[in-house]
C-alpha cells in the first residue's frame, strides 16, 4: 500500500511573506561590485596599484581611458627594455592592423608591447598575482562597501612580495611548453 506524502501548501500570492527578501535573496540581488584596477609587474619589480572607472557604458574601459592609463600610469614607471603584455581587449588597441589611438600612444611613449589572445591568463604572469589577491580577499569574507573593498585590495597588493612576482614570471617557459603539449588548451597554472 502506497503512503501519501504530505505536501506543504504554497502561500497565497497576496501574502506579506512574498514581499520580504530572505538573506539568500538579498545576497543574490545586491548590487554587483566591480572594481577596476591596473598595475605593472616585472622581474624584481612591483608597480603601483591604480583604481580607475572607465568612461564607457557601465564604467567599462574604452580606448581613450587606456591611453590615459598609458600616459599617466605606465609611462612614468616604464623601462625601455621591457615589453608590455596585453590581451586583445578592445581598448588596448591590439586588435587589427589599424593605427588606432592606443597604438599611437604606445609608439609615442616608446612602449614596446606584445598582444596575447583574449582572456589568456595562462600567458600573462600578472593573472597569477590577481588570482592570489582574489583568494586572499575571499578568505576575508564578503565586503559590501566599495571603499572598504578598495582598501582591502590595496592591502593585499601591498602584501604581494617580489618573490611571488618572480615566481609567477619564472613559470613562463614551463607554461609555454605545457600549452604546446596541450595544443593550446587550458593548463594548470
N, C-alpha and C positions, 0 to 999 in steps of 0.2 A: 504494500500500500504506500503510495507516494504521499509525503507530507508537504503541505503548502508552506512556503517561506513567507513570513510577513514582510511586507514592503513598507518603507517609510512613505508617508504622504507628502507630496510637494506642497509648499506654502502657496497660498493664493497669490496671483500676480500683483495684487494691490497691497501686499503685505509690507509692513515697515521694514522687515528684515532684508528685503531685496534691495533697499536703498542704502544699506550700510555696507562698507567695504571690509572684508576680512584683512588680516595682516598680509596674507599671501597676495591678495588682490592689490593691496597698497604697494607692495614691492614691485609687482608687475606693471602697475600703472604710474609709478612715479616717473618724473621727468628723466629721460636718459641723459647722463652726463657724458660729454665729450670734451676732453681737454687735449688741445693740440700742443705738442712740444717738438723742439728741434734741438739737436746737439751734434757735435762732431767728435769723433774719436780717431786715434791713430796709435801706432806703437809708442808706448810711454807718454801718451798724451790724452787728456780728457778735457774737452772744451766746456764752455759754459752752457747750461741748460736754459733754453728760451721758450717761453709760453707765447702763443700767438692765437689770434682769431682771424680766420680768413675773411675776405670781403665777399666771397661767393655765397650762393644760396646755403642757408643753414650754417654759416660760418666756415664753409669749405674754402680751402686754399685755391687761389687762381694764380695765373702766371705773374701778374703784377705783384701779388703778395710774395711770391717766391723770389722775384727779382729783388724786392726789398730785403728779404732774408739774406740773399747772397751778398748784397751791398753792406748791410748793417751788422750781420752776424758772422757770415763765413769769411768774407774778405779780410777783416781786421785780424783774424786768427790764422790766416792762410799761409802755408809754406808752399812755394812754387814747385817743390819736388813731390808733392802729394797728388793723389788722384781722388776726386770726389766720386764716390759710388752712389748712384741714384737708381731707383726703379723707374719704370716707364710711366709713372703717374703724369697725367697731362700737364700740370703746372710746371713740372721740371723741364719741359721743352725738349724732351729726349725722343719723342715720337716723330717719325717722319724726317725728311731731309730739309724742310723749310728752315730758313734762318729767322727764328722767332725771337721774341724779347728775352727769354731766359737764356737761349744760346748766345745771343749778342752780349748779354751781361757777363756771362762766364768768360767769353773771349776778352771783353774789355777789362775784366778784373784778373785776367791771367789765371783762371781756374781751369785746370785740366779735369775732365770728367769721363766717366765710363757708365753707360746705361746698362742696367740689368733688366731681366724680364720683370714684368709687373708682378707684385706680390711674391717676391722670391727671397724669403728670409734665409733660405739655405745658402745664399751667396752674399749676404751682407752681414758682417760681424756685429754691427750695432743692433741688429734684431735680437741677437743673443742677450745683449745688455738690456734691451727693453723687456725681454722675457723675464730676466732676473728681477727687474724693478716691479713688473706686474705681479710676480709671485710674492714678493715681499709686501706689496700693497694688499694683496689678497689675504695674507696672514694677519694683517691689521684688522680685518673685518670691514664691513660696509661703511663708507664715508659719504654722508649725504650732502654736506655743504661744499660748494665748488672751491672756495678759498682754502678750506681745510684739506681738500684733495690735492690742490696745487702745492700746498705746504708739504704734504706727505710725499708727493712725487719729488719735490726738491730735496727733501731729507734723504730719500732713497738714492737719488742721483749722487748726492754728496758722499754717500757711503760706498759707492762703486769704486773699487780700487783699481789702480793701474795694472795689477796682476790679473784681475778679472778681464780687463780690456785686452791685455796682451794674450791671455789665454784664448779669448774669442778669436782674435786675429790669427793666432798660431795654428788654429784648426783649419784654416782655409785650404791648404794643399790637400789634406785628407778629405775635406768636403768635396772638392773638385773631383778627386779620384772616385769617391763614393757616388757622386752624381753620374759620372761616366759609366760606372759599373751598373747603375740602375737605369741607364738610358734616360736621364733627366727627371725621373720620378722622385717623389719626396724622400728625403734622407733623415736619419735620426739625430739632427743637430738642433 
